[in-house]
Amino acid sequence: MSNTELHPSIVALVSLAANVAANHPGQGLCQLDKLKQYGVSAEQIELVVDIARHIREEAGSRLDARFDAELAARTQTVSIPLAIPVAAACCTPTPSGKSCC
């Protein structure tokens, strides 16, 4: 493996996270067997899934807040947020307190 190649376990973790974060219908489930074969622990997989879900939910909240603001501006009504606004921080911890940065 050259210096520019990633270990297959890293590729599988990234693929799993991307599928979960993107709400892909396959959910990255095909990666689970590979990760088990590579010796990746259940705790490591759970951490990656937790971070991916957090990023997905944070992105959805931010999109909802932007949409709500635009809706209010275009309809000239009082804005009632449909979602809890997310802090503008680059990275907020997951609900379990893990850092995603």
N, C-alpha and C positions, 0 to 999 in steps of 0.2 A: 504494500500500500504506500503510495507516494504521500508527501507532506500535504498535498492539496485534497486528498480523498478523506472523506469522513468514515469512521467506523460504521459498519452496517447497523449497529444498535442505535447510534445517534440518528442516522437517517430514518430508522423506524420510529424513534421517539418524535422526531420532527414531523413526520408524516401523520402520526397519530394526533399530535397536538393541532396540526393544521386542519385535519378533518373535523376534529371536535370544535375548534374555534369557528370554522366556516359552516357549521351545521350540515356537513356533507351527509347525504343519506346513508352512506356506508359506515359513517362514524369512525373510521379507522380501525374497525374491528379486525380486519385482516392482519394488522400489525401485531396484535396481541400474542399470537403463537410465535411469531418471529422473535418478539422481545423476550418471551419465556425461554426460547432456545438460546438466546444470547446471554442469558443469566441476569437479565434486568429484573430487579425485585418488584414485587407488587407495590411496595411503598413508593418506589421511584415512578412507577407508571401512574399511580394515584396522584402524585404531586404534579406530574405533567398534565394530567387530565384536569386537575383542579385549576391550574394556571390557565389552561386553554379555555375552560368554561368561564373563568373570571374575565378574561380578555373579551370573549364573545359577549358576555352580559354587559360589560362596560361599554363596548362599542355600540350595542343596541340602545343603551340608556342615553349615550351622547347623541346618537342619531335621532332618537325620540325627542330629546330636548331641543335640538335644532329645528326639527319639523314643527314642534309646538310653537316655537318662537316665530317661525315663518307663517304658520297658520294664523296666529294672532295678528301678525302684521298685515296679512292680506285680507283678513276678515274684519279688522279693526275692532276686535272684541277683547275683553279682559282675558289675559292668558291664565289658564288653569293648567299647570303642568300635568301631563299624563304619566310622567315618569319622574322619579327622584333624580334631580340633577347630580351629575357626577363631578367631583372636584376636577379642576383643570390639571391636576398633577400628572406627570408623565407616567407614573406607575403607582398604583394603589395596591395594598396587600389583598390577597384573596380572602374570602370570608373566614377561612381557617387560619388566617394570619401569616400565610407564606408570602414571600416577596416574589413578584413575577419579573423582576429586573435583575 
